[in-house]
């Protein structure tokens, strides 16, 4: 015996395999179902306590994909193997081989308390190393070769939080209600057809929260092993990992504040936006210079052109201001140099006015980008609505897809172009829950990954999760100009009227005072 163990150690060292031999049943390892590395187990079924070891492995769910079991058996499998494994749960995600004198068997059960499924492999103990290596390199994994569950029934449950609004799994009228159960249902139905099994389906109205150490809702059913899998997608939360596992992620869930960006006129003076600061300064310099040149020509050359005497400095300033406003001038000098100054000033004003007009029209049709962060949103005067969800007591916002579904139905086309979203918080991934240490976890995960690869998950997502509405009419149609848009112009007009009124009162007062002085 010691010599055989020593030879086994030497062989394992040659292949870089760490080997631990247990000869005392009281010192057996725990065989946890999940760990950071894979393990292989070699067990001689002729060992006196082999049945106890198998039972412990079954209770600990050590017959999972993490372990590869090779069981040595010196008898005939027809008479002994079926009886030995009657109470042992070797489910479809297990990797268990039985090696006899002239046979090698792959065994598993479709479901607990079901008969063994025994597959004879074309190998035996006398096979050469090359034959073994070639066979194992081409031998598929358990999840790839066990795609027929023989029409067994697995207990499952799904979520319907508002039964009064439920009209069927394919009804799209209320996509925002129970979205993720409805999205997951066709995926899991396809999975059952793919693996040839059926569901005994139950209905609950809660995903499950911990109360006094135990969970209610769907999570509670999985915790108590009353069901095998949940037909929904639920948050991968840390508090749930102790009572259930997850098979595969489905679609990302985003909670966001969705709003329309305010118009440019709501956050800034749109009459100043068409030109940059440098353009404004350059334009002011050009028009003031033209007024100064006209005033200078009037001062120096009025004897050559008497009309120039009318171009006083105040009139020259009025000319510059009128040119900016696309107004003419009542004075037409005879002097060519003065006419040239006026001509090029008017031409410059025309080009500037054309660019200004085109730009301000575009600004009126374009929303601003004033709100970029949650602080900006908090400091804005916007009101906020909250979506009714099962996690509304923890998070306050709207599911992105649900919000876009309502927006698509209620917003005008041009209103969709100003949409902005700010992610309020990072939500956990959603995945399909499954009973802890379930023997079908890897099978479901493999087939759901295949559905994702071929686009079936994306198809279901496009049906049940509304995408952000496309902005197809940003530059079409008419945009009404409101009072808020022209408010700066109204303010300038009001200020001018007030100043004019004050000047008028001052002039009247001054005139009365002058008349009184003359009488005296």
C-alpha positions in Angstrom: 0.0 0.0 0.0 2.7 2.5 1.0 4.6 1.6 -2.2 1.5 2.3 -4.3 1.0 5.7 -2.6 4.6 6.6 -3.1 4.4 5.7 -6.8 1.3 7.9 -7.1 3.1 10.8 -5.4 5.9 10.5 -7.9 3.6 10.3 -10.9 1.6 13.4 -9.7 4.8 15.4 -9.1 5.9 14.6 -12.7 2.7 16.2 -14.0 2.8 19.2 -11.7 -0.2 18.0 -9.7 -0.5 18.6 -5.9 -1.5 15.4 -4.2 -3.0 14.8 -0.8 -3.8 11.2 0.4 -6.4 10.6 3.2 -6.4 7.3 4.9 -8.4 8.2 7.9 -12.1 9.0 7.4 -12.1 11.2 10.5 -9.6 13.6 8.9 -11.5 14.1 5.6 -11.6 17.6 4.0 -14.8 19.6 4.0 -15.1 19.4 0.1 -16.8 22.8 -0.3 -18.8 23.2 -3.4 -17.1 26.4 -4.5 -13.6 27.6 -4.1 -10.9 29.5 -6.1 -9.4 26.4 -7.7 -10.5 23.0 -9.2 -9.8 19.7 -7.5 -9.8 16.1 -8.6 -10.8 13.3 -6.2 -9.7 9.7 -6.6 -11.7 7.2 -4.5 -11.5 3.5 -4.2 -15.0 2.2 -3.8 -13.6 -0.9 -2.1 -12.5 1.3 0.8 -14.6 0.3 3.8 -16.1 3.8 4.4 -16.4 4.8 0.7 -20.2 5.0 1.1 -19.8 7.6 3.9 -17.5 9.6 1.8 -19.9 9.6 -1.1 -22.8 10.6 1.2 -20.8 13.5 2.7 -19.9 14.7 -0.8 -23.5 14.5 -1.8 -24.6 16.5 1.3 -22.0 19.1 0.7 -22.7 19.3 -3.0 -19.2 18.3 -3.9 -20.5 16.6 -7.0 -20.3 19.9 -9.0 -18.2 21.2 -11.8 -15.4 22.2 -9.4 -14.6 18.6 -8.7 -13.7 15.8 -11.1 -14.2 12.4 -9.5 -12.6 9.2 -10.5 -14.0 6.2 -8.6 -12.2 2.9 -8.8 -14.5 -0.1 -8.9 -13.4 -3.7 -9.2 -16.9 -5.3 -9.6 -19.4 -5.4 -12.4 -21.4 -2.2 -12.7 -24.6 -3.9 -13.7 -25.1 -5.3 -10.2 -23.5 -2.8 -7.7 -23.3 0.7 -9.1 -27.0 1.5 -9.3 -27.6 0.4 -5.7 -24.5 2.2 -4.4 -25.6 5.6 -5.8 -29.3 5.4 -5.1 -29.2 8.1 -2.4 -26.3 10.1 -3.9 -27.1 13.3 -5.8 -24.9 13.4 -8.8 -26.7 16.0 -10.8 -26.0 17.2 -14.4 -23.3 19.6 -13.6 -21.1 16.9 -12.0 -18.1 15.2 -13.4 -18.0 11.7 -12.1 -16.3 8.7 -13.7 -16.2 5.1 -12.6 -13.3 3.0 -13.7 -13.6 -0.8 -13.7 -11.3 -3.6 -14.9 -12.5 -3.3 -18.5 -14.8 -0.3 -18.5 -15.0 3.4 -17.9 -18.4 4.9 -17.1 -19.7 8.5 -16.9 -22.6 8.7 -14.5 -25.1 11.4 -13.3 -28.7 11.9 -12.3 -31.1 14.1 -14.1 -32.9 14.9 -10.8 -32.5 13.7 -7.2 -34.1 10.3 -6.6 -34.1 9.5 -10.3 -32.2 6.6 -11.7 -28.6 7.0 -12.8 -27.8 7.9 -16.4 -24.8 5.7 -17.3 -22.7 6.3 -20.4 -20.0 3.8 -21.3 -16.8 5.5 -22.5 -14.5 3.8 -25.0 -11.6 3.4 -22.5 -10.4 1.1 -19.8 -7.5 0.7 -17.4 -5.4 -0.9 -20.1 -5.6 2.1 -22.4 -2.3 3.7 -23.4 -1.2 7.2 -22.3 -1.7 8.5 -25.8 -5.2 7.1 -26.0 -6.1 8.6 -22.7 -4.6 12.0 -23.6 -6.4 12.0 -27.0 -9.7 11.0 -25.5 -9.7 13.6 -22.7 -8.6 16.4 -25.0 -11.6 15.8 -27.2 -14.1 14.9 -24.5 -16.7 17.7 -24.0 -17.5 19.2 -20.7 -20.6 18.0 -18.7 -22.6 21.0 -19.6 -22.0 20.5 -23.3 -22.8 16.8 -23.4 -25.9 16.8 -21.1 -28.4 18.8 -23.0 -31.4 16.4 -22.5 -33.0 16.4 -19.1 -35.6 13.8 -20.3 -38.6 16.1 -19.8 -38.3 16.3 -16.0 -40.3 18.9 -14.1 -38.4 21.5 -12.1 -40.1 23.7 -9.6 -39.8 27.4 -10.3 -41.4 30.7 -9.3 -41.8 34.1 -11.0 -42.7 37.6 -9.9 -46.0 39.4 -10.6 -46.0 42.5 -8.3 -49.2 44.0 -9.7 -51.6 41.1 -10.7 -54.4 43.6 -11.5 -52.3 44.9 -14.4 -51.0 41.6 -15.6 -52.5 40.6 -19.0 -50.1 37.9 -20.2 -46.4 37.4 -20.7 -46.5 38.9 -24.2 -48.6 42.0 -23.4 -46.7 45.2 -24.2 -49.3 47.7 -23.0 -47.7 48.1 -19.5 -44.0 47.4 -20.2 -43.0 49.4 -17.2 -44.7 47.0 -14.8 -42.9 43.7 -14.0 -40.5 44.4 -16.8 -37.8 42.0 -15.8 -40.0 38.9 -15.2 -41.6 39.5 -18.6 -38.2 39.8 -20.2 -36.7 36.7 -18.5 -39.8 34.5 -19.1 -39.2 33.8 -22.8 -35.5 33.3 -22.2 -36.2 30.6 -19.6 -38.9 29.0 -21.6 -36.5 28.7 -24.5 -34.0 27.3 -22.1 -36.5 24.6 -21.0 -37.1 23.6 -24.6 -33.4 23.6 -25.3 -32.6 21.3 -22.4 -35.9 19.4 -22.6 -37.5 20.0 -19.3 -40.6 21.6 -17.9 -41.5 24.0 -15.1 -43.9 23.6 -12.2 -44.4 27.4 -11.9 -45.5 29.4 -8.9 -46.3 33.0 -8.5 -45.1 35.4 -5.8 -45.3 39.2 -5.5 -42.0 40.0 -3.8 -38.4 39.5 -4.8 -37.4 38.9 -1.3 -35.9 40.9 1.6 -34.4 39.6 4.9 -36.7 39.7 7.9 -35.5 38.3 11.2 -32.8 36.1 9.6 -34.9 34.7 6.8 -36.1 36.0 3.4 -39.6 36.4 2.1 -40.7 36.3 -1.5 -38.8 34.5 -4.2 -35.5 34.6 -2.3 -37.3 32.9 0.7 -38.5 30.1 -1.6 -34.9 29.5 -2.8 -33.6 29.7 0.7 -35.9 27.0 1.9 -35.2 24.9 -1.2 -38.9 24.9 -2.2 -38.0 25.8 -5.8 -35.1 25.2 -8.1 -34.9 28.5 -10.1 -36.6 31.9 -10.4 -38.1 33.0 -13.7 -37.0 36.6 -13.3 -33.9 38.7 -13.1 -33.1 40.1 -9.7 -30.4 42.2 -8.1 -27.1 40.4 -7.2 -27.0 41.7 -3.6 -24.5 40.7 -1.0 -27.2 39.8 1.5 -28.7 37.3 -0.9 -25.5 35.4 -1.7 -25.7 33.5 1.5 -29.1 31.9 0.6 -29.1 31.6 -3.2 -26.9 31.7 -6.2 -27.2 33.2 -9.7 -27.0 31.5 -13.0 -26.4 34.2 -15.5 -26.7 37.9 -15.9 -29.4 39.1 -18.3 -29.4 42.8 -19.0 -28.0 45.8 -17.2 -30.3 47.9 -15.1 -29.7 51.7 -15.0 -31.5 54.0 -12.6 -31.2 57.6 -13.8 -32.8 61.0 -13.6 -34.2 61.7 -17.1 -35.1 65.2 -18.0 -35.1 67.7 -20.9 -32.3 70.2 -20.9 -33.6 73.7 -20.4 -33.6 76.0 -23.3 -30.7 78.4 -23.9 -32.8 81.4 -23.1 -33.6 79.9 -19.6 -30.0 79.8 -18.6 -28.3 82.6 -20.5 -28.9 85.7 -22.6 -29.3 84.3 -26.1 -28.6 87.7 -27.7 -25.0 87.4 -26.5 -24.4 83.8 -27.5 -24.0 84.0 -31.3 -20.6 85.6 -31.1 -17.7 84.8 -29.0 -16.1 87.4 -26.7 -13.3 88.1 -29.3 -15.8 88.7 -32.1 -17.9 91.1 -29.9 -14.7 93.0 -29.1 -13.6 93.1 -32.7 -17.0 94.2 -33.9 -17.1 97.0 -31.3 -13.7 98.1 -32.3 -14.6 98.2 -36.0 -17.8 100.2 -35.6 -16.3 102.6 -33.1 -13.3 103.2 -35.3 -15.5 103.9 -38.3 -17.4 106.5 -36.2 -14.2 108.0 -35.0 -12.8 108.3 -38.6 -16.0 110.0 -39.7 -15.8 112.4 -36.9 -12.2 113.1 -37.7 -12.9 113.7 -41.4 -15.7 116.0 -40.4 -13.4 118.0 -38.2 -10.5 118.2 -40.8 -12.4 118.4 -44.1 -15.6 120.3 -43.5 -14.4 123.2 -45.6 -14.2 120.9 -48.6 -17.7 119.3 -48.0 -20.1 121.5 -46.0 -22.3 118.4 -45.3 -19.5 117.0 -43.1 -20.2 119.7 -40.6 -23.3 117.8 -39.6 -21.2 114.8 -38.6 -20.5 115.9 -35.0 -19.0 113.3 -32.6 -22.4 112.5 -31.3 -23.8 112.0 -34.8 -20.8 109.8 -35.6 -21.6 107.6 -32.6 -25.3 107.5 -33.7 -24.1 106.4 -37.2 -22.0 103.5 -35.7 -24.9 102.4 -33.5 -27.4 102.6 -36.4 -25.1 100.6 -38.6 -25.0 97.8 -36.1 -28.8 97.8 -36.1 -29.0 97.7 -39.9 -30.2 101.3 -40.1 -29.2 103.9 -42.7 -28.0 107.4 -42.1 -29.6 110.7 -43.0 -26.3 112.3 -44.0 -24.7 111.5 -47.4 -21.3 113.2 -47.7 -20.0 114.3 -51.1 -16.4 113.6 -50.1 -15.4 110.2 -51.5 -13.2 109.2 -48.5 -16.2 109.7 -46.1 -18.4 107.7 -48.4 -15.9 104.9 -48.6 -15.8 104.7 -44.8 -19.6 104.5 -44.6 -19.7 101.9 -47.5 -17.3 99.5 -45.9 -18.9 100.0 -42.5 -22.3 99.1 -43.9 -20.9 96.0 -45.7 -19.2 94.8 -42.6 -22.4 95.2 -40.6 -24.3 93.2 -43.3 -22.0 90.2 -43.0 -22.0 90.3 -39.2 -25.8 90.6 -39.1 -26.3 87.7 -41.5 -24.0 85.4 -39.3 -25.7 86.7 -36.1 -29.2 86.0 -37.4 -28.4 82.4 -38.6 -26.7 81.6 -35.3 -29.4 82.9 -33.1 -32.0 80.8 -35.0 -29.9 77.7 -34.4 -29.6 78.6 -30.7 -33.3 78.9 -30.3 -33.7 75.3 -31.6 -30.9 73.8 -29.6 -31.2 72.9 -25.9 -28.6 74.0 -23.5 -26.1 71.8 -21.7 -26.4 73.6 -18.4 -27.3 70.5 -16.3 -24.5 67.9 -16.2 -24.3 66.7 -12.6 -26.6 65.9 -9.8 -25.6 69.2 -8.1 -26.8 71.1 -11.2 -30.0 69.2 -11.2 -30.6 69.8 -7.4 -30.0 73.5 -7.8 -32.4 73.8 -10.8 -36.1 74.7 -10.3 -37.2 71.4 -11.9 -39.8 69.2 -10.2 -39.2 65.5 -9.9 -41.4 62.4 -10.3 -40.5 59.0 -8.9 -41.3 55.6 -10.6 -43.2 53.1 -8.5 -40.8 50.2 -8.2 -40.2 47.4 -5.6 -37.0 49.1 -4.5 -38.3 52.7 -4.4 -37.7 52.8 -0.6 -34.0 52.5 -1.2 -33.4 54.4 -4.5 -35.2 57.4 -5.9 -35.2 57.8 -9.6 -36.6 56.0 -12.7 -35.5 52.8 -14.5 -34.0 54.1 -17.7 -36.1 51.8 -20.0 -39.3 52.6 -18.2 -38.7 56.3 -18.4 -37.9 56.1 -22.1 -41.1 54.0 -22.7 -43.3 56.8 -21.3 -41.3 59.5 -23.1 -41.7 57.7 -26.5 -45.5 57.6 -26.0 -46.1 61.1 -24.7 -43.4 63.5 -26.0 -43.5 65.4 -29.3 -40.7 64.6 -31.8 -38.9 67.8 -31.2 -39.1 67.4 -27.5 -37.1 64.2 -27.6 -34.0 66.0 -28.9 -33.3 67.7 -25.6 -33.3 64.6 -23.4 -30.5 64.2 -20.9 -29.9 61.6 -18.3 -27.8 61.6 -15.2 -27.0 58.3 -13.5 -28.3 58.6 -9.9 -26.5 55.6 -8.5 -24.8 52.4 -9.6 -27.2 49.5 -9.5 -26.1 45.9 -8.9 -26.2 43.6 -11.9 -29.5 41.6 -12.4 -29.3 37.9 -12.9 -31.4 34.8 -12.9 -31.6 33.4 -9.3 -31.2 29.7 -8.7 -31.2 27.5 -5.6 -27.9 27.4 -3.7 -25.6 24.6 -5.0 -28.1 23.7 -7.7 -27.1 21.0 -10.0 -28.4 22.9 -13.0 -26.6 26.2 -12.5 -23.9 25.6 -15.1 -26.3 24.1 -17.6 -28.6 27.2 -17.4 -25.6 29.5 -17.5 -24.2 27.8 -20.6 -27.5 27.9 -22.5 -28.2 31.5 -21.5 -24.7 32.6 -22.6 -25.5 30.9 -25.9 -28.7 32.9 -26.2 -26.7 36.1 -25.6 -24.1 35.1 -28.2 -26.8 34.5 -30.9 -28.7 37.7 -30.1 -31.8 36.3 -28.4 -31.1 38.2 -25.2 -30.7 41.4 -27.2 -34.0 40.7 -29.0 -35.9 40.3 -25.7 -34.2 43.4 -24.4 -35.2 45.4 -27.5 -38.9 44.3 -27.0 -39.2 45.0 -23.3 -36.6 47.7 -22.6 -37.3 51.0 -24.4 -34.2 52.6 -25.9 -33.5 56.3 -25.8 -35.8 58.0 -28.4 -34.0 59.1 -31.5 -33.9 62.7 -32.3 -35.1 62.6 -35.9 -36.6 66.1 -36.2 -34.1 68.4 -34.5 -34.0 70.9 -37.4 -37.5 70.3 -38.9 -40.7 72.2 -38.2 -41.1 75.4 -36.3 -40.1 76.4 -32.9 -42.3 79.0 -31.1 -40.4 81.9 -29.6 -41.7 82.7 -26.1 -41.5 85.7 -23.9 -38.6 84.1 -22.1 -36.6 84.0 -25.3 -36.9 87.7 -26.0 -36.9 88.8 -22.4 -33.4 90.5 -22.6 -34.7 92.6 -25.5 -37.8 93.6 -23.6 -35.6 94.5 -20.6 -33.4 96.7 -22.8 -36.5 98.4 -24.2 -37.9 98.9 -20.7 -34.6 100.3 -19.5 -34.4 102.6 -22.5 -38.0 103.8 -21.9 -37.3 104.4 -18.3 -34.1 106.3 -19.0 -35.9 108.4 -21.7 -38.7 109.2 -19.2 -36.2 110.3 -16.5 -34.4 112.5 -19.0 -37.7 113.9 -20.1 -38.5 114.8 -16.5 -35.1 116.3 -16.0 -35.5 118.4 -19.2 -39.0 119.6 -18.1 -37.6 120.5 -14.7 -34.7 122.3 -16.2 -36.9 124.2 -18.6 -39.2 125.4 -15.9 -36.2 126.4 -13.8 -34.8 128.4 -16.7 -38.1 130.2 -17.3 -38.4 131.1 -13.7 -34.9 132.6 -13.7 -35.7 134.7 -16.8 -38.8 136.1 -15.1 -36.8 137.1 -12.2 
